[in-house]
Amino acid sequence: MDTRKITNLKSELASIRREAVAAHIAGDQSKAACLTGKAVGMKTTLEVAEKVISASSDVSALGELEGVERVISALSPVPKCSESA
């Protein structure tokens, strides 16, 4: 797993948070809620990925990350906020 990818995803996460705040301020509650949920999911998954990188013996985190991958793969294509908001 590449730490540069995690850094890039953290930057993307910051951008999504800003978009969620802007949508909230603009009164677009549906878009704000979707983007907030997206940010929460990304943050949680990134925390697990960081555990896998920093502690390769954390088999629980490794299994959790693998489980997330499996669910996303099985549910693809995943709807996007821009499609539902």
N, CA, C and O atoms as CSV, one atom per row, in Angstrom:
chain,resi,resn,atom,element,x,y,z
A,1,MET,N,N,0.858,-1.180,0.000
A,1,MET,CA,C,0.000,0.000,0.000
A,1,MET,C,C,0.902,1.239,0.000
A,1,MET,O,O,1.914,1.293,0.698
A,2,ASP,N,N,0.518,2.196,-0.774
A,2,ASP,CA,C,1.324,3.385,-1.032
A,2,ASP,C,C,0.892,4.549,-0.135
A,2,ASP,O,O,-0.270,4.954,-0.157
A,3,THR,N,N,1.823,5.079,0.646
A,3,THR,CA,C,1.497,6.208,1.529
A,3,THR,C,C,1.174,7.466,0.735
A,3,THR,O,O,0.432,8.321,1.220
A,4,ARG,N,N,1.712,7.600,-0.470
A,4,ARG,CA,C,1.379,8.768,-1.305
A,4,ARG,C,C,-0.092,8.761,-1.687
A,4,ARG,O,O,-0.720,9.816,-1.766
A,5,LYS,N,N,-0.637,7.591,-1.923
A,5,LYS,CA,C,-2.062,7.489,-2.251
A,5,LYS,C,C,-2.914,7.937,-1.064
A,5,LYS,O,O,-3.927,8.614,-1.239
A,6,ILE,N,N,-2.501,7.562,0.125
A,6,ILE,CA,C,-3.236,7.980,1.321
A,6,ILE,C,C,-3.151,9.498,1.479
A,6,ILE,O,O,-4.143,10.142,1.819
A,7,THR,N,N,-1.996,10.059,1.241
A,7,THR,CA,C,-1.835,11.515,1.309
A,7,THR,C,C,-2.748,12.198,0.295
A,7,THR,O,O,-3.397,13.192,0.619
A,8,ASN,N,N,-2.803,11.678,-0.912
A,8,ASN,CA,C,-3.686,12.238,-1.946
A,8,ASN,C,C,-5.156,12.122,-1.545
A,8,ASN,O,O,-5.936,13.050,-1.757
A,9,LEU,N,N,-5.528,10.991,-0.972
A,9,LEU,CA,C,-6.910,10.802,-0.544
A,9,LEU,C,C,-7.277,11.734,0.611
A,9,LEU,O,O,-8.415,12.196,0.703
A,10,LYS,N,N,-6.314,12.007,1.487
A,10,LYS,CA,C,-6.566,12.959,2.575
A,10,LYS,C,C,-6.817,14.355,2.019
A,10,LYS,O,O,-7.663,15.087,2.531
A,11,SER,N,N,-6.094,14.717,0.987
A,11,SER,CA,C,-6.299,16.007,0.339
A,11,SER,C,C,-7.683,16.054,-0.305
A,11,SER,O,O,-8.387,17.059,-0.205
A,12,GLU,N,N,-8.062,14.976,-0.956
A,12,GLU,CA,C,-9.395,14.880,-1.559
A,12,GLU,C,C,-10.470,14.971,-0.477
A,12,GLU,O,O,-11.502,15.613,-0.671
A,13,LEU,N,N,-10.222,14.329,0.654
A,13,LEU,CA,C,-11.157,14.369,1.771
A,13,LEU,C,C,-11.358,15.804,2.263
A,13,LEU,O,O,-12.487,16.211,2.537
A,14,ALA,N,N,-10.292,16.558,2.374
A,14,ALA,CA,C,-10.396,17.956,2.798
A,14,ALA,C,C,-11.261,18.749,1.823
A,14,ALA,O,O,-12.065,19.584,2.237
A,15,SER,N,N,-11.094,18.489,0.542
A,15,SER,CA,C,-11.881,19.159,-0.484
A,15,SER,C,C,-13.368,18.798,-0.368
A,15,SER,O,O,-14.234,19.662,-0.508
A,16,ILE,N,N,-13.649,17.546,-0.119
A,16,ILE,CA,C,-15.032,17.090,0.028
A,16,ILE,C,C,-15.670,17.740,1.256
A,16,ILE,O,O,-16.839,18.127,1.221
A,17,ARG,N,N,-14.913,17.857,2.323
A,17,ARG,CA,C,-15.436,18.536,3.519
A,17,ARG,C,C,-15.787,19.982,3.202
A,17,ARG,O,O,-16.828,20.478,3.632
A,18,ARG,N,N,-14.927,20.659,2.454
A,18,ARG,CA,C,-15.218,22.049,2.072
A,18,ARG,C,C,-16.474,22.125,1.211
A,18,ARG,O,O,-17.297,23.024,1.382
A,19,GLU,N,N,-16.618,21.179,0.286
A,19,GLU,CA,C,-17.817,21.140,-0.558
A,19,GLU,C,C,-19.075,20.911,0.282
A,19,GLU,O,O,-20.119,21.507,0.018
A,20,ALA,N,N,-18.972,20.051,1.285
A,20,ALA,CA,C,-20.118,19.772,2.156
A,20,ALA,C,C,-20.529,21.022,2.923
A,20,ALA,O,O,-21.719,21.314,3.046
A,21,VAL,N,N,-19.556,21.757,3.435
A,21,VAL,CA,C,-19.849,23.000,4.156
A,21,VAL,C,C,-20.494,24.010,3.210
A,21,VAL,O,O,-21.475,24.663,3.565
A,22,ALA,N,N,-19.940,24.135,2.007
A,22,ALA,CA,C,-20.500,25.076,1.025
A,22,ALA,C,C,-21.936,24.705,0.676
A,22,ALA,O,O,-22.792,25.583,0.560
A,23,ALA,N,N,-22.207,23.414,0.508
A,23,ALA,CA,C,-23.568,22.970,0.187
A,23,ALA,C,C,-24.515,23.272,1.349
A,23,ALA,O,O,-25.660,23.670,1.139
A,24,HIS,N,N,-24.036,23.082,2.549
A,24,HIS,CA,C,-24.853,23.381,3.727
A,24,HIS,C,C,-25.184,24.873,3.791
A,24,HIS,O,O,-26.330,25.256,4.024
A,25,ILE,N,N,-24.174,25.698,3.582
A,25,ILE,CA,C,-24.374,27.147,3.605
A,25,ILE,C,C,-25.336,27.570,2.498
A,25,ILE,O,O,-26.156,28.466,2.698
A,26,ALA,N,N,-25.239,26.938,1.348
A,26,ALA,CA,C,-26.111,27.259,0.212
A,26,ALA,C,C,-27.535,26.734,0.405
A,26,ALA,O,O,-28.433,27.052,-0.375
A,27,GLY,N,N,-27.730,25.934,1.442
A,27,GLY,CA,C,-29.066,25.412,1.712
A,27,GLY,C,C,-29.401,24.118,1.002
A,27,GLY,O,O,-30.548,23.672,1.038
A,28,ASP,N,N,-28.425,23.512,0.360
A,28,ASP,CA,C,-28.643,22.243,-0.339
A,28,ASP,C,C,-28.373,21.097,0.645
A,28,ASP,O,O,-27.301,20.493,0.654
A,29,GLN,N,N,-29.382,20.827,1.467
A,29,GLN,CA,C,-29.204,19.851,2.552
A,29,GLN,C,C,-28.948,18.433,2.044
A,29,GLN,O,O,-28.190,17.684,2.660
A,30,SER,N,N,-29.562,18.066,0.946
A,30,SER,CA,C,-29.365,16.727,0.395
A,30,SER,C,C,-27.910,16.530,-0.033
A,30,SER,O,O,-27.291,15.516,0.290
A,31,LYS,N,N,-27.375,17.507,-0.760
A,31,LYS,CA,C,-25.972,17.419,-1.204
A,31,LYS,C,C,-25.039,17.468,-0.006
A,31,LYS,O,O,-24.061,16.722,0.050
A,32,ALA,N,N,-25.333,18.343,0.957
A,32,ALA,CA,C,-24.491,18.449,2.152
A,32,ALA,C,C,-24.459,17.132,2.916
A,32,ALA,O,O,-23.401,16.693,3.366
A,33,ALA,N,N,-25.628,16.502,3.061
A,33,ALA,CA,C,-25.704,15.228,3.776
A,33,ALA,C,C,-24.937,14.135,3.048
A,33,ALA,O,O,-24.224,13.350,3.674
A,34,CYS,N,N,-25.079,14.081,1.732
A,34,CYS,CA,C,-24.379,13.056,0.951
A,34,CYS,C,C,-22.871,13.242,1.048
A,34,CYS,O,O,-22.133,12.283,1.273
A,35,LEU,N,N,-22.417,14.479,0.879
A,35,LEU,CA,C,-20.974,14.746,0.940
A,35,LEU,C,C,-20.411,14.529,2.346
A,35,LEU,O,O,-19.274,14.083,2.500
A,36,THR,N,N,-21.204,14.844,3.363
A,36,THR,CA,C,-20.758,14.595,4.739
A,36,THR,C,C,-20.605,13.095,4.968
A,36,THR,O,O,-19.624,12.651,5.564
A,37,GLY,N,N,-21.570,12.321,4.496
A,37,GLY,CA,C,-21.474,10.869,4.606
A,37,GLY,C,C,-20.270,10.318,3.859
A,37,GLY,O,O,-19.592,9.407,4.334
A,38,LYS,N,N,-20.014,10.878,2.690
A,38,LYS,CA,C,-18.849,10.458,1.902
A,38,LYS,C,C,-17.569,10.743,2.675
A,38,LYS,O,O,-16.661,9.913,2.716
A,39,ALA,N,N,-17.501,11.924,3.288
A,39,ALA,CA,C,-16.319,12.303,4.060
A,39,ALA,C,C,-16.123,11.375,5.257
A,39,ALA,O,O,-15.000,10.968,5.555
A,40,VAL,N,N,-17.205,11.044,5.934
A,40,VAL,CA,C,-17.124,10.142,7.088
A,40,VAL,C,C,-16.614,8.769,6.649
A,40,VAL,O,O,-15.740,8.190,7.295
A,41,GLY,N,N,-17.160,8.258,5.558
A,41,GLY,CA,C,-16.718,6.953,5.054
A,41,GLY,C,C,-15.252,6.948,4.654
A,41,GLY,O,O,-14.514,6.008,4.950
A,42,MET,N,N,-14.843,8.016,3.974
A,42,MET,CA,C,-13.440,8.101,3.557
A,42,MET,C,C,-12.515,8.193,4.767
A,42,MET,O,O,-11.484,7.522,4.822
A,43,LYS,N,N,-12.892,9.030,5.738
A,43,LYS,CA,C,-12.051,9.216,6.926
A,43,LYS,C,C,-11.880,7.893,7.670
A,43,LYS,O,O,-10.772,7.519,8.053
A,44,THR,N,N,-12.984,7.201,7.864
A,44,THR,CA,C,-12.938,5.930,8.584
A,44,THR,C,C,-12.069,4.905,7.845
A,44,THR,O,O,-11.243,4.227,8.456
A,45,THR,N,N,-12.261,4.803,6.552
A,45,THR,CA,C,-11.500,3.833,5.768
A,45,THR,C,C,-10.028,4.194,5.705
A,45,THR,O,O,-9.169,3.314,5.746
A,46,LEU,N,N,-9.730,5.493,5.604
A,46,LEU,CA,C,-8.333,5.924,5.604
A,46,LEU,C,C,-7.661,5.620,6.935
A,46,LEU,O,O,-6.484,5.261,6.963
A,47,GLU,N,N,-8.390,5.757,8.034
A,47,GLU,CA,C,-7.827,5.422,9.350
A,47,GLU,C,C,-7.451,3.942,9.407
A,47,GLU,O,O,-6.401,3.585,9.941
A,48,VAL,N,N,-8.302,3.089,8.860
A,48,VAL,CA,C,-8.011,1.652,8.830
A,48,VAL,C,C,-6.796,1.390,7.947
A,48,VAL,O,O,-5.913,0.617,8.321
A,49,ALA,N,N,-6.744,2.028,6.777
A,49,ALA,CA,C,-5.612,1.837,5.870
A,49,ALA,C,C,-4.312,2.277,6.530
A,49,ALA,O,O,-3.281,1.628,6.359
A,50,GLU,N,N,-4.351,3.369,7.281
A,50,GLU,CA,C,-3.146,3.826,7.974
A,50,GLU,C,C,-2.695,2.831,9.032
A,50,GLU,O,O,-1.496,2.658,9.251
A,51,LYS,N,N,-3.654,2.171,9.695
A,51,LYS,CA,C,-3.306,1.131,10.667
A,51,LYS,C,C,-2.588,-0.021,9.976
A,51,LYS,O,O,-1.623,-0.572,10.505
A,52,VAL,N,N,-3.069,-0.375,8.798
A,52,VAL,CA,C,-2.451,-1.481,8.052
A,52,VAL,C,C,-1.016,-1.122,7.689
A,52,VAL,O,O,-0.117,-1.956,7.797
A,53,ILE,N,N,-0.803,0.112,7.260
A,53,ILE,CA,C,0.541,0.543,6.869
A,53,ILE,C,C,1.472,0.640,8.074
A,53,ILE,O,O,2.612,0.178,8.022
A,54,SER,N,N,0.986,1.239,9.153
A,54,SER,CA,C,1.866,1.496,10.295
A,54,SER,C,C,2.115,0.268,11.152
A,54,SER,O,O,3.157,0.158,11.799
A,55,ALA,N,N,1.178,-0.642,11.160
A,55,ALA,CA,C,1.330,-1.841,11.995
A,55,ALA,C,C,0.944,-3.053,11.162
A,55,ALA,O,O,-0.188,-3.532,11.228
A,56,SER,N,N,1.886,-3.536,10.386
A,56,SER,CA,C,1.576,-4.634,9.470
A,56,SER,C,C,1.085,-5.883,10.197
A,56,SER,O,O,0.549,-6.797,9.571
A,57,SER,N,N,1.266,-5.923,11.522
A,57,SER,CA,C,0.784,-7.078,12.268
A,57,SER,C,C,-0.657,-6.899,12.737
A,57,SER,O,O,-1.192,-7.776,13.415
A,58,ASP,N,N,-1.297,-5.776,12.388
A,58,ASP,CA,C,-2.680,-5.526,12.768
A,58,ASP,C,C,-3.589,-6.263,11.787
A,58,ASP,O,O,-4.105,-5.677,10.835
A,59,VAL,N,N,-3.771,-7.550,12.034
A,59,VAL,CA,C,-4.556,-8.374,11.117
A,59,VAL,C,C,-6.036,-8.006,11.145
A,59,VAL,O,O,-6.748,-8.228,10.166
A,60,SER,N,N,-6.498,-7.452,12.246
A,60,SER,CA,C,-7.882,-7.012,12.322
A,60,SER,C,C,-8.143,-5.872,11.340
A,60,SER,O,O,-9.142,-5.880,10.621
A,61,ALA,N,N,-7.240,-4.891,11.316
A,61,ALA,CA,C,-7.371,-3.770,10.376
A,61,ALA,C,C,-7.263,-4.266,8.942
A,61,ALA,O,O,-7.995,-3.808,8.065
A,62,LEU,N,N,-6.364,-5.190,8.707
A,62,LEU,CA,C,-6.202,-5.758,7.369
A,62,LEU,C,C,-7.492,-6.441,6.925
A,62,LEU,O,O,-7.932,-6.269,5.788
A,63,GLY,N,N,-8.093,-7.215,7.823
A,63,GLY,CA,C,-9.351,-7.879,7.508
A,63,GLY,C,C,-10.482,-6.883,7.276
A,63,GLY,O,O,-11.315,-7.076,6.390
A,64,GLU,N,N,-10.509,-5.817,8.076
A,64,GLU,CA,C,-11.543,-4.796,7.902
A,64,GLU,C,C,-11.422,-4.123,6.539
A,64,GLU,O,O,-12.423,-3.910,5.855
A,65,LEU,N,N,-10.203,-3.791,6.153
A,65,LEU,CA,C,-9.971,-3.160,4.856
A,65,LEU,C,C,-10.370,-4.102,3.716
A,65,LEU,O,O,-10.959,-3.675,2.724
A,66,GLU,N,N,-10.046,-5.366,3.870
A,66,GLU,CA,C,-10.426,-6.352,2.861
A,66,GLU,C,C,-11.953,-6.478,2.782
A,66,GLU,O,O,-12.509,-6.637,1.695
A,67,GLY,N,N,-12.621,-6.407,3.925
A,67,GLY,CA,C,-14.078,-6.476,3.941
A,67,GLY,C,C,-14.718,-5.285,3.239
A,67,GLY,O,O,-15.695,-5.443,2.506
A,68,VAL,N,N,-14.169,-4.096,3.463
A,68,VAL,CA,C,-14.668,-2.895,2.791
A,68,VAL,C,C,-14.507,-3.051,1.282
A,68,VAL,O,O,-15.419,-2.741,0.516
A,69,GLU,N,N,-13.348,-3.532,0.866
A,69,GLU,CA,C,-13.097,-3.738,-0.561
A,69,GLU,C,C,-14.113,-4.715,-1.155
A,69,GLU,O,O,-14.616,-4.501,-2.257
A,70,ARG,N,N,-14.407,-5.773,-0.430
A,70,ARG,CA,C,-15.339,-6.801,-0.925
A,70,ARG,C,C,-16.746,-6.226,-1.106
A,70,ARG,O,O,-17.393,-6.470,-2.124
A,71,VAL,N,N,-17.213,-5.465,-0.118
A,71,VAL,CA,C,-18.556,-4.890,-0.196
A,71,VAL,C,C,-18.658,-3.917,-1.366
A,71,VAL,O,O,-19.621,-3.956,-2.131
A,72,ILE,N,N,-17.662,-3.044,-1.501
A,72,ILE,CA,C,-17.688,-2.070,-2.597
A,72,ILE,C,C,-17.648,-2.777,-3.943
A,72,ILE,O,O,-18.352,-2.395,-4.878
A,73,SER,N,N,-16.830,-3.796,-4.032
A,73,SER,CA,C,-16.745,-4.562,-5.274
A,73,SER,C,C,-18.087,-5.211,-5.609
A,73,SER,O,O,-18.521,-5.193,-6.761
A,74,ALA,N,N,-18.731,-5.777,-4.611
A,74,ALA,CA,C,-19.999,-6.472,-4.837
A,74,ALA,C,C,-21.133,-5.507,-5.182
A,74,ALA,O,O,-22.056,-5.875,-5.908
A,75,LEU,N,N,-21.072,-4.288,-4.674
A,75,LEU,CA,C,-22.147,-3.323,-4.897
A,75,LEU,C,C,-21.900,-2.395,-6.087
A,75,LEU,O,O,-22.722,-1.528,-6.381
A,76,SER,N,N,-20.791,-2.575,-6.756
A,76,SER,CA,C,-20.457,-1.686,-7.874
A,76,SER,C,C,-21.471,-1.809,-8.995
A,76,SER,O,O,-21.969,-2.906,-9.248
A,77,PRO,N,N,-21.785,-0.740,-9.660
A,77,PRO,CA,C,-21.257,0.591,-9.431
A,77,PRO,C,C,-21.974,1.274,-8.256
A,77,PRO,O,O,-23.195,1.191,-8.122
A,78,VAL,N,N,-21.198,1.938,-7.425
A,78,VAL,CA,C,-21.740,2.633,-6.263
A,78,VAL,C,C,-22.296,3.979,-6.733
A,78,VAL,O,O,-21.611,4.711,-7.448
A,79,PRO,N,N,-23.522,4.312,-6.343
A,79,PRO,CA,C,-24.083,5.613,-6.723
A,79,PRO,C,C,-23.224,6.764,-6.183
A,79,PRO,O,O,-22.574,6.629,-5.147
A,80,LYS,N,N,-23.229,7.864,-6.876
A,80,LYS,CA,C,-22.419,9.027,-6.491
A,80,LYS,C,C,-23.310,10.126,-5.944
A,80,LYS,O,O,-24.486,10.213,-6.298
A,81,CYS,N,N,-22.754,10.962,-5.085
A,81,CYS,CA,C,-23.514,12.079,-4.507
A,81,CYS,C,C,-24.106,12.950,-5.600
A,81,CYS,O,O,-25.238,13.415,-5.464
A,82,SER,N,N,-23.374,13.182,-6.677
A,82,SER,CA,C,-23.870,14.043,-7.749
A,82,SER,C,C,-25.096,13.446,-8.429
A,82,SER,O,O,-25.876,14.174,-9.043
A,83,GLU,N,N,-25.276,12.131,-8.327
A,83,GLU,CA,C,-26.425,11.458,-8.919
A,83,GLU,C,C,-27.634,11.489,-7.988
A,83,GLU,O,O,-28.775,11.452,-8.448
A,84,SER,N,N,-27.381,11.556,-6.669
A,84,SER,CA,C,-28.492,11.481,-5.723
A,84,SER,C,C,-28.869,12.842,-5.160
A,84,SER,O,O,-29.964,13.006,-4.622
A,85,ALA,N,N,-27.987,13.807,-5.277
A,85,ALA,CA,C,-28.261,15.119,-4.690
A,85,ALA,C,C,-28.870,16.057,-5.706
A,85,ALA,O,O,-29.167,17.207,-5.384
